[in-house]
Amino acid sequence: MSRLADLIAQKPEITTVAVTDGQFGDTGKGKIVDELASGWAQFVVRANGGANAGHTIWVMGRKVVLHLIPAGILHPDVVNIIGTGVAFDPRAFSAELKALAEFGVPSTPLVSHCAKLVLPQHILMDRLREAGADGTLGTTGRGIGPCYTDHVGRCGLTVNDLSNPDELARKLRANLAEKMPFLREQDPEKIKAILGQEELGSGELFTPKPDSCFLDVDAIIAQYRQFENQITVANTDEIVRTARDEGARILLEGAQGLMLDLKHGRYPYVTCSDCTVDGLARGAGLSGEDVDLPLTIFKAPYMTCVGMGSFPTEIEDEVLAEEIRKRGNEYGATTGRPRRVGWFDLPLARYAHHCCKRRKPVVSHAIFTKLDVLTGFESIKICFEYEYEGPNYNVAGRWIRTGERLQTAIPDEFVLSQCQPIYKYFPGWKTSFSSAKTRKGLPWRLEEIIDVIAHESGFMPLAASVGPERDQTAILNELCI
Ligand code: IMP
C-alpha cells in the first residue's frame, strides 16, 4: 500500500475521493491517482475530458503515458471505468490499449455506454479551426470541443451507437450533414492533409467527393466498427452507484484543471468539459454530495500552462523558463508542446479555494507536486497579489479600477490579461529530498514556502510529491475531516 493510500485508509468513513487540479492542468494527477489505486481505491473512474489529457506515471524507471484510460489501470485488482462525462475516441483508446499491452498491462477499462463519441469530423474541425485565420485557442487538436458541442447541440453520438450499426450509420450521416456548411468552406487540400495523419487512419477516411465534404462515411463506419470488439461497454453509472451504495472505495480521476473548466475557468481559453469536483461526480454517475474527500492538486512553487490565454505569472525570461522546463520535463504529454512556465500564483490558488470550498469536509486538502524541480535555485518568487493595469472595467456590476490590487483572481480573460503580478521573494534550498517520507524530510526553507502557500490560499497541505516515481510522496499532515 502506498503512503498516500495508507493515509486515506485510516479514515474508513471516506469512500469516495475526487482528484482535481487547481491550476491549468498537468499538475501530476496521474501519479496521485496511481498511488491511491495502490492499496486504497477499488474503482477508478475517469469522469471528464478525453484524449486531450496526458497523465504520466513512472514505475521503476519506466514511463507510462495515459490519455483516456484511468491511471488505476496499472493495478489488476482495481476496476477502471471511463465514465459518462468523457469524450471517447475509439482510435485513441485502441492505441492506448496496445501501448499498455506492450508495457505488460493486459487489463481494459469498462466504458460508459453514454460516453460521448469523438468522430473523425470532430478532430478534423478542431484542427481546421486551429489552423484558421481567425485566431486560435491552442487546443490539443483531439476533437474535444466539437464533440462536446455536438452533445450540447443534441446531435452527438454516444458509445452505445457503436453497438447498433443501423443507428450508427443514420446518426453519423446526420451529424456529418450538420457539419457541411463549415466543411464546405474549407480548402480540400487541408482536409486531405489532416485526414492523411496517422491518428485519423492515414487517409483511409478521405474521399475526393466534395458533396460528402471529402469524408467517406462508409469508411468511418468500417473504421469505428473495427474498434467495437476492443471496447467493453457497460452501464457504468449504475455500476458506480451500486458500488457506492455497497461502501466500495471509489476514486474519481479528473482531467485538465479549474482554470480550464468550461464554466469557471478563464473562458474562452478553456476546454469543453467540467473539471470541478461536482463535474467529476456527475461524469461518473454520482452527485457532488457523494464525494467525501476532494483532493486539489497544485504544482509548486512554479506552475505551467499550455495553449493560449492569460497566464499572469508567466516567466518572461526565456532562459530561466527553459531551465525550469527542462528540469521539470515540461513538455505536453499529449502534444509534446513546450509548456509555458510561471511562478506560483496565490490569487489563482485563492480563487481555486473559493471554488473548491465545501461544507463537508470544511477543510480543503491540497497535494503539492514537482516540489523537487527547483532544488538549488537561489531564490523563489511567489505572486501574492495582482495590480490591475487596464482601463476601468466592469465585472458583475463592480468596477475594477486602474491600479487596483486584487488578492483573488477574477476568471475574466480581459482582467487577467491586464494584471501584473506582485511578488515576494523567498530564499531557495540546496539539499535534495527525493526520499522524504514526511514533513521532517523536507528542507526547512521549502517547508516555509509550503506553509506560506497554505496559509495564504486556505488549502491544507496533505502531501507533497518529491519525485516522479510511485510513492515518492511525503505526507505533510493528517486528514482533517
Ligand atoms: P482542448 O481541450 O483540446 O479543446 O484544448 C483547450 C485548452 O485546454 C487548450 O489551451 C489546451 O492546451 C488545454 N488543455 C487541454 N487538455 C489539457 C491537459 O490535459 N493539460 C493542460 N492543458 C490542456
Boltz pocket constraint, residues with backbone or C-beta under 6 A from the ligand:
constraints:
  - pocket:
      binder: B
      contacts: [[A, 24], [A, 25], [A, 26], [A, 52], [A, 53], [A, 54], [A, 137], [A, 138], [A, 139], [A, 140], [A, 141], [A, 142], [A, 143], [A, 144], [A, 145], [A, 255], [A, 256], [A, 260], [A, 269], [A, 270], [A, 271], [A, 272], [A, 306], [A, 307], [A, 308]]
      max_distance: 6.0
